[in-house]
């Protein structure tokens, strides 16, 4: 369900399996990237609505990346 127009973007964190190349990271210009001590990469940032969230998940899938965790971050 889409958010009403008067609400603010929601921040999300995506944990992706493995290390990402610089080229793959460039596919997510709106997300900040942080490595973890485990073989995963964390990406986080705001998304406007549920449609943007589904689009982001589709982008991960299209690039062959496995999202192992997704969480909504507190405001």
Order of alpha helices (4+ residues) and beta strands (2+ residues): beta-alpha-beta-beta-alpha-beta
